[in-house]
Amino acid sequence: MSDTLLYGTVLIAAVAHAAWNAILKDAGDRFLSMAAIRFAILVVSLAIMPFVALPGPETFAWMAGAVIFHAAYWYLLIESYRVGDMSLVYPLARGGAPLLLAAISFVFAGERLTTAQLGGTLLVGLGIATLVFGAGGSRQAKMFAGATAVAIGCFTFFDGMGARSAISILSFLVWVDVIGSVGYLALVPFRRSRQEIGAFVRVGALKGCFAGLIAFAGYLAYLNAVMVLPMAPVAAVRESSTMFGALAGVILFREAFGLRRVAAAALVTAGVVVIGLMGGRG
C-alpha cells in the first residue's frame, strides 16, 4: 500500500474518531456511554482473539503502558466533556498529542522526521493553537483537555511501539483492548446502580456500541499505518479529526465557528496535505 493511500485511510479514521467523540459528548451518562463503547470493542476483540497469536514477552511492557495510558485517557476525556465544550476540548486534546508524540518518538524511538513531515506536523500544531487560544472556556476544561493530550501522546507511543514489536497488529490491539475493556467494565457495578444501568441500556446502549465499532475500526487503520510510517506525522494526520470535531460542535451542539476557527481548520488541512503528499517515510 502506498504512503498516500495509507495516509488516506488514517484520514478516514479521523472522521470516525470525531463521530464517536460526538456520540460520547452527547450522551446523558458519559461513564456508561464509554462502558458501551468498551463493551462493543471487547466483543469484537474476543471474536478475533482465537485467530491471532499470543503476544510474546517482548510486547508485555508496551502492552502494560498502553493499557495504563488508555485508561487514563478514558477518564480524562469523560471529565473534559463534563466541564467543557467539544469545540474547545476536542481540538486541544487531539491536536496537542502529535507534538508531544514527536518529542517522545525522537527521544525514545530515535525517529527522525523529514523536513516536510516536521513542517506539516508544526502546521497542524499551529492550527490547533489558533483554534484553542482565546476560545473561551474554563481553566478546568483546558487543564483536563491538556492532560488528555498527554495521555493520548503516551498511549499512541506505546501502541505504536507495541504494534511494531508484536507478531501482528491485531495480536497487540486485541489483547490491549480486552485487558483495558474488562478493567473498565468491572468498575460499572461499583459506579452505577442496577436501575441506572438498566435505564441506560434501554436508551443509549445501541448508540454507544455503534461508537465502539467505529472507534475500533479507526484505530486499527492507525496502527496499520504506523507499522511502516513514522508515528508523529501519522498521528498528526489522524488528529486532523479536530476539523471534523469542530464541525460536529457547530452542527450538533450549535457552537460558534468564526473566522479564527476557519483559519485554524485551513492550517490543519495544509499540514495534513504536506505530510500525506510530501512526507515520505522518513
N, C-alpha and C positions, 0 to 999 in steps of 0.2 A: 504494500500500500504506500502511495507517495506521501511525502510530507504534507502537501497541500490537502490531500484527502483526509489524512489523519487530523490535521487541524480543523477541517470541516466537521468531522464527527464530534470533536470537542466543542465546537460552536453550537451544534445541535444539543449537546449535553447541557450547555449553558442555558438554553431556553427551558429545558426540562427542569433544571435546578431552580430557576426563578419561579416556575409554575408550582413546584411542590412547596416552596417557601411561602408563596401567596396563600396556598391552602392552609399552611400552618398558622400564618398570621391571622387568617380569617376565622380560625377555629374558636369556638366558645371555650373549650378547655384544651389549651395547648399541650399540657402534660399528657393527656390521654390521646390527643391527636398524634403526638410523637410516638406514643405507645403503639397506635395503629400502624404508623409508618414502619416502626421496627418489627411489628408482627408480620407484615407483608414481606419485608425483606428476610425475616427469619424463615418463613415458609418457602420462599424461593431458594434460599441458601441450603436448607435441608434437602430440598428436592434435587439440587445439583450435587450435594456433598458425596453421594455414592459414586459419582463419575469423575471425581478429581482425586489426585494423590494426597496423601497425608503430608502436611508441611514438615520439612526437615528441621533439624536443630539450628541450622544457620538462619532460620527465619523467626525463631522464638522471640528474640529481643525486639525485632522490628514489630512483630505482632503485639507484644505487650505494650510497647509505646503507642502503637496505633489505637489499640482499644482504650487506653487511658485518655488520649487526647480527643478521640471521638466522643467519649463520654463527657468530657469537659465541654466540648463543642455543643452537644445537645442541650446541656444545662444552660450554658451561656446564651445560646440562641433563643431558647424559650424566655429567659429573663430579659433579653434585649427587646423582644417583641412585646413583652409585658409593659415595658416602660417607654418604648419609642416607636415612631412611625417606621413603616417599611422603607419609605423613600430615604430615610436617614440611616437606619440600622443596616439594611442590606448592602448598600454601596460601601459603607465604612468597613463592615465585617468582611465582605468578599474582596473588596479592592485592596485592602491592606495586606492580604495574605501573600500575593505574588512577590511583593517587595521583600517581605520577611523571608520567604522561601528562597529567593535569590541569594540572600546573605547566608542562610543556613546551608544551602547546596554548595556554595562556594567554599565555606569553611570546612564542612564535614564530608562532602562528597567530591570535592575538587572539580566541580563543574565550571567550565569557562564558557561565557556567552560570546557569541559573535557580536560585532558592532550593531547589526540590525536587531538582534534579539535583545540586547541591552537597551537600545533606543526604543524599541517597541514596548518593552516592559516599563520603562520610565514614562512613556506616553500614557500608558494605562494608569500608572500611579498618579501622574499629573491630572488626568481626567477625574480620578477618584477624589483627589484633593480639592479640585474645583467644585465637585459636586457636594462635598461634605462641609467644608469650612464655610461658616456663615449660614448654614442651612437651618439654624434654629435647633430646637430640641434640647432636652435637659442634659446636664453634665453626666447624670447617672446613665442615660441612654447611650451617650458617646463612650463612656467608660466600659459598659457591658459590650458594646459593639467592638471596641478596640480589643478587649480581652478575647472576644470571639475570633477576631482576625488572627490573634496569636495562636489560639487553639487550631484554627484552620491551617495556618502555615506549618505548625508542628505535625499534625496528623498527615498532612499532604506529603511531607518529607518522609515520615515513617512508612506511609503506604507506598510511596514511590520506590524507596529502597527495599522494602519488603517484597514488592512485586518483582523487582529485579533479581532478588536472591531466591525466590521461590521457584519450584518446578514449573508452575504455570500461574498466570494472573488469577484465574478462577480459584485455584487452591488457596492462595493468600486471602483474596477477597471474601470467599465463602467462610473461612474459619474466623476471620476478624468479625464479620457480620454476625455469625452465630454466637460467638462469645459475648460481643457487645450487646446484641439484642436480648439474649437470655438475661443478662445482668440488668438491663433496663426494665424488662417486663417483670422481673422478680420484685421490683420496687412498687409496682402498681397497687397490689393489695394493701400496702402499708401507707400509700399516699391518698387513696381514694376508697370510698365505701362501695359496697355492692350496688347500692342504689345509684350512685354517681356513675359507676362503670356501666350499669345496665342502661341508664338514660343516654349515655354517650354512644353505646353500641347501636341503639335504635336510630340515632340521628346523624352521627358523624363517622362511624366506623368505615363505611364503604369509601367515603372521600379520602380518609386517612390512608386506607390500604392502597388506593389508586396512587396517592402521592408517594407511597413507599415503592411501588413498582417502577415509577418513572425515575425516582431517586437512584434505585439500584442500577437501572439501565444506563443512566447518565454517568454514574461513577465508574461503571465497567468500561465505558468508552474512554474516560480519562485515563484509567490505568493501562489500557491498551496503547494509548499514545505515549505514556511515559516509559514504556518498555524500550522505545527507540529514540525518543526525543528528549532534550533537556527539560528538567522538571519546571524550572521557573517560567520560561515562555509558554509552555503548555498550560500551566496554572493561570498565567495572565490571560490567555485566550478563554479559558474556562470562566474566569472572573468577568469576562465581558457580559456575563449574566446580569451585571449591575445595570446595564441599559434596560434589559427586559424587566428587571425588578422595579426600576423606576417607572417604567410604563405600566406595570401592574399596579403600582401605587396610585398612578393617575387614573387609570380606567376602573379599577376595582374599589379603591378606597378614596377616590376623589381628592388626591393630594396634589398640591401645586406643582407645575412643571414649567418654570420660567426660562429666560434666555440663558442664565448661568448653567442650568441643567442640560439645555440643548448643547451648549459648548462642551460641557463635560462628556456627554454622550459621543460627540464628534471626536474628542481626543481619545476616548477609549476605543472607538471604532478604528481610528487611524493606527493606534498601537496594535490592534488585532491584525489589521491588514499587513503591517510591516513584519510582524512576527510570522504570520502564516505564509506570506508570499515571498519574503526575502530572508527569512531567518535561517534556513538550513538546519543542520543537525549539530552545529557547534564543533 
